[in-house]
């Protein structure tokens, strides 16, 4: 990882990348051979086409993948790689001079379940036998620039400009043989609610309900009835 980051920095330097650094670094991390990059498949361009099938690196905006997945999944295994900053350090930067401010650690810590808002956008594809998800937990430096001025003066808050990966903390593969059980905590009763999942996962009932909606689409759990006002679920295959 550090070698790849160093190579990207030496070629371009912060602020001059044609694609954002996390995307560029991960593309070279998963496939060092540039001949396998940016290959056409069924009228679309895939980030990587190699012996492990198609790999798409998506840092955000999974809705952009829908049309691609319709085509790609019909012909190949597709792994969608999604990076999540586990730890990040904030560095303000002057967009004109490149001068860097004081580096500080963000109190926000990323977790694998942060992927669910993006997965919601591609729910119809999650149960496809050719679909794989790879969550990459990263430590990153995040560079931020002041917002541009408008007619009413400067807008509040800094804007994220780029993220530089420092290390890969973990790679989590979901789908296929690995299954979606990674997101299902131990200790759930045979029949459970969103409250049960949210409590054991530490995400709360509301987010637990959101997760169950997506896990149902992926075929990991099924809704079997109601208990009072709450829907009841069970793990498929249990």
N, C-alpha and C positions, 0 to 999 in steps of 0.2 A: 504493500500500500504506500509506504513512504517513498519508495522508488518511483512509483507512478505519479504521485503528487509532485515530486521534485521535477520529473520530466515535463509535466504540464506547465509548471511554474516557469521553468527555464525557457520554454518555447514562447510563452505568451505573456506571463506576468498578470497580476490581478487587474481586471478591468478591460482586458482586450480579448477575452475568449469569444469565439463564435457561438459556443454553447456554454452554459454555466458549468462551473468546475466540478461539482459533485457528479453531474451526468457524465462529463468527459472522463473523469477519473474511474468511475465505476464501469464504464464501457471498456476501458483498457484493462481494468482489473479482471473482469469476467472473460474477456477475449483479447489477449495481447496482440493477436495477428490482425492487422488493419485490413487485410484482404477480406475478412469476414464481417467487417463493419458496413453499415448502410447498404444492405442488399435489398433488391426489389423482390417482393413476393405478392403476386396477385394484384398488382397495381398500387401497392403501398410499399414504403421503405421501412424495413426492419432495422433496429439498432444493430443486432447481431444475428447471423445465421451460421450455425456451426454444427458440430456432432451432437450437441445436446438440444438441438432444435432452435427455435427462435427465442431470443431474449430481448425484451423491451424494458428499458430503464425509464421509469416514470417518477419524477420527483414530486409531481402534483398533477391535478387535472385529469383524473382517470376517465372522465367523459370523452376525452380525445381518443381513447383506446377502443371505443365501441365498434366502430366500423372496421378497424384493423383486426380486432379479435374475431369478428364474424368470418373474416377470410382466413386469418392465420390458423385458428383452431381447427378449421376443416382440413388442413393439410399437414399440420405438425404439432408437436408439443410446444407450448408457449409458456415461458417463465417471465412473469412480470416482476421486476426488481423495484422495490420501494425503499428508499433510504429514510431512516428516522434518526434525527440527532438525539443520542442518549444524553451526552453532556455537550454543552457548547459554551464557548467563550466569545464575548461580544467585543468587537474592536471597531470604534468609530473611525471613519476615514474621510479625508477631504477629497471629493471627486475630481478636483482640478489639480492639486499639488500631489495627491497620493499620501500626504502626511497622515500617520496613524496616531490615534489617541490611546488612552490607557486601556489595556486589556483587562476585562473582568469576567468572572464566571457567572453565567445565567443561573438563577434559582430554579428554572424550569427543567425538568428531567423528562426525556421522552421514553415511552414504553411501547411495546409491540402493538397493543390494542389501539394505538393512535391511528392505525391504518383503516379502521372501520368507516370513517366518513368517505374515504376514497372508494372502498369496496362497494359501498352502497350504489355508486354510479355504474358499476358493471355487474350487478347482481345476476342477470340472466346467464352469465358465463361461468360463474363460480363452480357449478356442479359438473362442468364439462370435464371428461376424463383426461383431456389434453392440457387443462389449465393448471399452472403452478404459480405460486406466489413465493417470492423470496424477500423477506424483510431484512434489511441490512441496518443494524444498529451502529451508528457512527459517533465518534467524538469529532467535533468540528470547531474551527474558528469561523465566526460569522461576522462579515464586514458590513457595516451599516453607514449610510450616507445621510446628511441632512435632507429633509424634503425640500422640493423646489418651492420658490415663492410664487404666489399667485396675486391676483389683484387686491386681495385683502391682507396681504402679508404672508409670512411663512407659516405653512401648516405645521401642526404640532407632531412630534414624534419622528424618530429616525426611520429610514426605509432600508430593508434588507437588500444588500447589493449582491453579495455572493457568499458562498460557504466553501471553506477549504477543509477537506477531510484530513484528520490527523491520524485516525486509527479506526479499524473495524473491530468493534467489541464483540459482535455476534452476527451470524447468518442463520436465519430461521426459515426453513422451507415448509410450506403448507400446500396441501393438495396431493393427489395420487396416494402413494403408500403412506406418506407422512400424515395425511388426513388433517381435519380441522380441530381435532381434539386438543391441540395446543392451547386453544382459547377457552377450553372448558375446565374449570378448576376442580381439583379433587374435593370430595366431601359433599357433592350435590346429592340430594335424595333421588330416588328413581323417578319421581315426578317433582318438578320444580318450577318456580316462577322467575320472573325477571328480578324480583327482590332477592331471591336466593343467589342467582348468578352474580348480580351486582355486588352483593355483600361479600361473597367469597372471592370475587375478582378484585375488590377494592375500587370499583368504578362507580358504584351507586346504582339505584334502581333504574333511573331514566336511561343511562348509557347501557345498562344491562339489557333493557328492553330493545334498544337500538341494535346491540350486538346479536340478540336472538333473532331479530328480523333477518339479519344477513346470514347468520349460521343456518337458519331454516332454508334460505335460498341455496346455500351451499350443500344442503343435504346432511348436515351434521346433527341437527336436532329436528324434532317435529312437534307441532302443536297438537295436543290431544284433548283439550277441553278447557274448562274454566274452574277456578276456585274463587268463589265470590266475584269480585270484579277483575281478578287477575287471570291471565291465560296460563294454562299448564303446559309444560313441555316435558319431553323425555329425549334422551340421547338415542339417535338412530342406531340400531344394531345391538343395543344393550339387552 
